[in-house]
Amino acid sequence: MSTELVRLAQAVVQLEGPEHIAEIAQRIENYVHNVHVAALYGEAHDTLFDMVDGRPPRGHHNHSLDLLNEISAFTEVARAHLNDGKRLRRA
């Protein structure tokens, strides 16, 4: 599993997207990293990004669920941003 495509996509959102959407994209990249580490080495109690993000130490955690929730949030916010002010045309 490579995280490179996610990192590249996050960079594009960071450069071109609104700040609030770029923040969600950054969290997605962090969660992808956490899932990647868990897949390689087993589920760790804490990861580097947990500590960098200032989250307190915790026990076993489901990073995949974090990732799925953040992707849902990103989709919802990005859809609202992209469709802002657009109306469906009736033929």
C-alpha positions in Angstrom: 0.0 0.0 0.0 1.5 3.3 -1.1 0.6 6.6 0.5 2.2 8.7 -2.2 -1.0 9.4 -4.2 -2.7 10.6 -1.1 0.2 12.9 -0.2 0.2 14.3 -3.8 -3.6 14.9 -3.7 -3.3 16.6 -0.3 -0.6 18.9 -1.7 -3.0 20.0 -4.5 -5.8 20.7 -2.0 -3.3 22.6 0.2 -2.3 24.8 -2.7 -5.7 25.4 -4.3 -8.4 24.7 -1.8 -9.9 26.8 0.9 -8.1 26.6 4.3 -10.9 24.7 6.0 -10.9 22.0 3.3 -7.1 21.8 3.2 -7.1 21.1 7.0 -9.4 18.2 6.5 -7.2 16.9 3.6 -4.2 17.2 6.0 -6.0 15.1 8.6 -6.8 12.5 5.9 -3.1 12.3 4.9 -2.3 11.8 8.6 -4.9 9.0 9.0 -3.7 7.3 5.8 -0.2 7.3 7.3 -1.5 5.8 10.6 -3.4 3.1 8.7 -0.3 2.4 6.6 1.8 2.0 9.8 -0.8 -0.2 11.4 -0.9 -2.4 8.3 2.9 -2.8 8.3 3.6 -3.1 12.0 0.4 -3.9 13.7 -1.9 -1.6 15.5 0.2 0.7 17.6 -1.1 2.4 20.7 0.0 5.8 19.4 1.5 7.1 16.2 3.8 10.0 15.4 0.8 12.0 13.9 -1.2 11.4 17.1 1.5 13.0 19.1 2.1 15.8 16.5 -1.6 16.6 16.5 -1.5 16.9 20.3 -3.8 13.9 21.0 -3.3 12.4 24.4 -1.9 8.9 24.7 -4.5 6.2 24.4 -4.9 2.5 24.1 -5.9 0.5 21.0 -7.4 2.7 18.4 -9.2 2.1 15.1 -7.3 4.3 12.6 -9.3 3.0 9.7 -12.5 4.3 11.3 -10.8 7.7 11.7 -9.9 7.7 8.0 -13.4 6.8 6.9 -15.0 9.4 9.0 -12.6 12.1 7.8 -13.1 11.1 4.1 -16.9 11.5 4.7 -16.4 14.9 6.2 -14.1 15.9 3.4 -16.6 14.8 0.8 -19.4 16.7 2.4 -17.4 19.9 2.8 -15.9 19.8 -0.6 -19.2 19.1 -2.3 -20.8 22.1 -0.5 -17.8 24.3 -1.6 -17.9 23.1 -5.2 -21.7 23.5 -5.5 -21.9 26.8 -3.7 -24.1 29.1 -5.7 -24.8 26.6 -8.4 -28.3 25.7 -9.3 -29.6 22.8 -11.3 -30.9 23.9 -14.7 -34.2 22.6 -15.9 -34.4 21.7 -19.5 
